[in-house]
Amino acid sequence: ADKAKRSSSSDPGCLVYSIGSNNDVRFEKAVHTFMNGCEIHTFDPTLDKEPFVGGEYATFHPWGLGTDGGKEGQTMHGRKNAGARKSFETVTRELGHGGRTIDILKIDCQGCEYAAMPPLFDLIASGKIQVDQLLIELHDPKKSSKSPLFLNDFFLGADKAKLRIFHKERNHWGCDGYRCVEYAFASESFLRAANGAAIFNEENDHVGDGVKGRLPSVNHRPISHEGVLDMLDKQFDQRRTTRHQTSEMKDGKRLFDLYEPEATCISEVRFGSDDNYNAFGDGPKFVCGQDVIADKAKRS
């Protein structure tokens, strides 16, 4: 029996989507291992000639992310992508996940992101869909027949959806080592919760001794739980504003180098192997608040 299946109507627990697989299921296996109890769904329209190998961990769907009936990402992982394209809104509706929070949305769809993500960002901004984390590989817009302006529009959409960049890494294992970049985003609300859980002792409202020297202080007095998180949010907002100002000064030229992380997830881990942080290669991703998600999975 497929271990990933459960009734979404009766169980609003942890939910993870993995868009693009190429039958590399290290990410799905890590979620199953370290966040056991999460419902995992994997999507890949190119596996028509071979079986999906991750059935122990995830429910598989032979769909591509894009626009309904579109042709985005026609070639994925060097293979013809002949599967159906579905918008994110259609995917969640057909799977009965309306009203559910997507705890982690991992996407590597070989260029479909510039068509698929703007509508999703609008849905998140309007409150119709909640995504706590977005782990996505962005491909050279030129390879996707998009001008660099579309790259800037992508990040403006993420900002509108209140997603903060907390990690960035070039894909050194493909894309000539520079044409693709892995980005990790967390929603403002989830990042605040994850940082709060990492910083503070649950038994009181003050900073734990082990991290006092690395956090803001006022006149050397301990700051309350909410006070520290408010100060971190203010710093993150200032860095985002600086990014906007920098991109506006580039005379329309938009480069990956302009889009640096404005936020810090104190509990981030490189996620995608049995050893957790010692995970290398194109499959693993950086995840924020692993313990927070794992606790949610246990309660589901």
Secondary structure by P-SEA (a helix, b strand, c coil): cccccccccccccbbbbbccccccaaaaaaaaaccccbbbbbbbcccccccccccccbbbbccccccccccccccccccccccccccaaaaaaaaccccccccbbbbccccccccccaaaaaaaaaccccccbbbbbbcccccccccaaaaaaaaaaaaaaccccccccccccccccccbbbbbbbcaaaaaaaaaaaccccccccccccccccccccccccccaaaaaaaaaaaaaaaaaaaaaaaaaccccccccccccccccccccccccccccccccccbbbbcaaaaaaaaaaac
